[in-house]
Amino acid sequence: MALSRGIVDTLIDRSIGWLYGLPPERCGYSREAVTIPLKDGAILAADIYKPIGVYALGTILVQCPYGRGLFHSLGNARIFTPRGYQVLFVSCRGTFGSTGDFNGGISQPQDGQEIVTWMRLQSWYTGEFATIGASYLGFAQWALLRDPLHDHVAAVMSVTSHDFALNSWGSGSFTLLGRLTWTNLIVHQEGAGLLQRIKIMKNVGMAPLMDSLPLQEAIDAYFGTKAPWLSHALSHPDITDPSWANLRHNEALEKTNIPILLTTTWQDFSLDQTMQQYQRLRERGRNVAMTIGPGTHMDSQSAKAVGDSFEWLEKHLAGKHAVQRKHPVQVQVGGSVPRWLDLPSWPPATTSSEFYLDHGDALVESQPSEESSSSFTFDPAAPTPTLGGPLMNAGGIVEDSALGVREDTLVFTTEPLKESLEILGQPVVKLEHSTDLPYADLFVRLSQVDANGKSYNVTERFIRLPEKRDSRTVEIQLRQTAYRFAAGARLRLLVGGGSHPQFARNLGSGEPVATGTTLCSVNHTVYYGGQAVSSLVLPVSSLSADEGA
């Protein structure tokens, strides 16, 4: 039975719409619980939100594993339906009333196709639909786009990945903290209250598990049979293994032709994949736009992102002549005085500025004439800890001074900048580097040091080094960024051998991440000066303060 919106819900919806800066509501709405049968016998629970008193402008499909309660329904249905859109909000298999077993997304391509087949048979279907959603909800959209549908006319994807294999092993090591946090949420979210969910997202009590060896045995003991997808991910480091096929939706980037809006944040862990999505769709000449704001994965529902999403639907689903973006790409430049840029494409044209590592922990503008070196030891029994950065929760830009004073890291710092320096794009770190054992990782971070000597992270990269190296030269492309270093600030480059538990530590013994137990410390040496060129190359913006706005 369809239920009309009550007074309390009306007040909540209007308050949220006002906070997001959305246009006034056009109508009330009703919500009706429905079920969607799948061919394998699973039955999906869903809610259909219908506007009352006006003809629906179009249908929006949302596939979500996190429930259909207040929080998720507000951002994915209740801000759209009173503005004329119909929303089919579906719980993924094995979650919140949907039968079957949740399998980490393996069945998502087929499930999505069957949902649309069912939707087309309903009397309320408007004949065309768009998809929206963040994180896994975006992954479900890429799964659907593997086999594009004629009535799928637009998509809005936020802080999302199209390739779960890369999410797990893209660095060469296992993304331990992120995969464990997400799995813990999926397994324990139903029946958990707000405080319990907060504890789950903050990984309260999980440190002993992440430090355990062998890792696979500890994880299997903790989750039992409830999380087979995590066990699979940890035990399959080869991302070309056929068992990953249904979790890698790269073919969607080659097939889809619909208008797609990508929204993300600079400290989102899936930023690299969003950039890949944007670049490939742009190369193919497709209608793609991108908004990148401040924050982390948990900041996907900013007023800017929601407003852009609504405008995208107004144009590409409703067919309205909505207010258009000045340019396809909009990014916020971080720093002490943030500003938004409108750009025709990303990355914009820049010039390279190179800073060189030097003795005395210095970062200088000219290559030193005298060769020198610095060393540190990474001990997997006491690994370099994760502090801030692109995490699922509790990451982002933080004071990271504590990392720079550790014995297992090196830092190289410039003199105070004489004038501000704005970078747009992908910094590159070139290192002349060696280790005494072939099993090693590198963690490299660019930070800003303020006038008080406090360091704050800007961008970074973690990589697992190949066991066999042809030379000691390593080139590391940091995560893309937009940031203005203020005059008087200093640049700092940090080099370490790990970031645990964000990435599973390198045991140093060559044993597999999943089953290894033998720990060996690894000595790292970085060479610089003379013939050894170790440097930081920055993409410096040529835009003046009033350009691009």
Steps between C-alpha positions, in 0.01 A plus 500: 500500500628843406555738791490877453764717659410629845561838661823402678651350186394808304686725744809278485498487120456874460775572752743273315404652166563846642839397639599367159378815328256310278199662329171500694294183509233456231285233663453243771575133449406149598719204588405139435690184589541261206689178432702408193546128417828392341560196281711319760219516755619802697237764574613860535328742737444849362306822546341695217472875564240672281422872473138589574299735280759542224620283215835343584790664317678165478599196703814476712642158588707453816660170606629507857640243749478734801126507560211723397464689828501871571865581426526327163145575387548873559801530273389254235122537478332755724681804362400404145141375520341825631670672206321279251708184467396142560756286686531122517721438803617137513687312773773280355469126544560373851447841662209668682214272402639373170555125494799314363857546615695822459812402306706816491360610164565192286134470398450875457513507115229235466290631789494850352384377161219297658387795711464711185312221322252490790477881517403524133194284565359728769213735416677793668820475293563819304685340208846640584712490811816640654718349769658676798705413804830510684761238584351150450190664352725635226671165455154352437451757223824400327389137528176589321688690229697190398200426281349842420122528484310718253286666768788576737555866414725650770712417804637682802783321682668621816825385669482171319703222345435290192769242583500324838816306412690828478336608826655195664840463330557808283804606706660157484413434863161427653286800596447361847333783691250596231392148408473396864301808601250453217460128567451556872225751421322270255512202736390683816288794378157342536380528855783736592403832652656833410776476763587147393524608136731784600720252685506276194602785271771605747628141522471496877664183630625392155872578543591152633334341197684724253830423676443123506703244307420304298251761385269268307459267795420787736245658267327168432482433874347843565236499225442126469293430190338845495749675269618265223571800274770626739661158522501482120647847462783437745594166345498622136772765454506440124232738377498331157367182662164407337332496842519880502314539168158594639657758729692684227282722282761653270294397198228742615743785435525380140130439438301770673382801301272674750574833674687429824577733789785394729529664842778425746736649757876548502549261790264228376670161475340438158621829347738320264216298351280809465784663305527190282125507434510867407804469274372197309152643444650829387738320262196328349327834452219424743306755706680482833536761772690489826478682833779461758460660841670485839470214745510122503286208386246588768446851359322394181175677593630856500264777392714555190488133396127467566421823316705393198329160504154657502588729208633200306171315544299808410674520165566139406199320651229767518619671181484846653713794398667503838773738605810361335849460634737756357747220426489120536755490783464678833763452770573664830859608552597424859716708729451782746263682262309236299354598164300327228623471142290441188710318241433366150690181586726338754787531550551858383818621336780544753875553513737271687688620803763264643636482853800280577580292806817614675702420813384656822142387433466781248288540189665752266438656159832397338654155469774469766850444362613264773352149523368389836246256641259443786378170642223361716382157610145373462416247772181303427476411869450873572382636164474867409141594593231649281425862584234682297468479125248327272326271747138390521466671836712717734737596221534814293734789565642474852807616685756235411806644675531180705592302188791728420680444831494121483821305443338299221432802277700767320384858452630767265373856548534825304574843632188717546346586164555858390166499318199273480522188286188339350511148359233338281546141391734216588827557685777252423775379731821363350724305736837333469425227751623159610419239765701217653212256443283473187169509690419862570241777473524876468267758649556855372304804619500870415404724793489868586684628806349814649667789682467312830690200366193280478471273197174422316468240225402601146545193278683169506559157350574152630653236270636149535832484321569220251720225638729523198605852407707596196631816666480690822290776337138511617240741362190541714193686380321650799124532517367790297425817692417870488671694774643846567802518729499840667797735499706426810398134509749222433467188286587170661562166331476195723639160398420184694465127457136449589164632617343238725216410529386697194707254298602158627863530609772338295630213712844532339525123461333458163217297651143570378303773675221257583702216651841640592633499857875564465607861559820654367606862536599678178762773473421776248749748355414811297780658294510863386739760364767465233394234250218382728190702421227462761234765467142620534342629178195721547236598239488873564187687397523782251151626596478831679274533802208626291535253213299179475235624742 
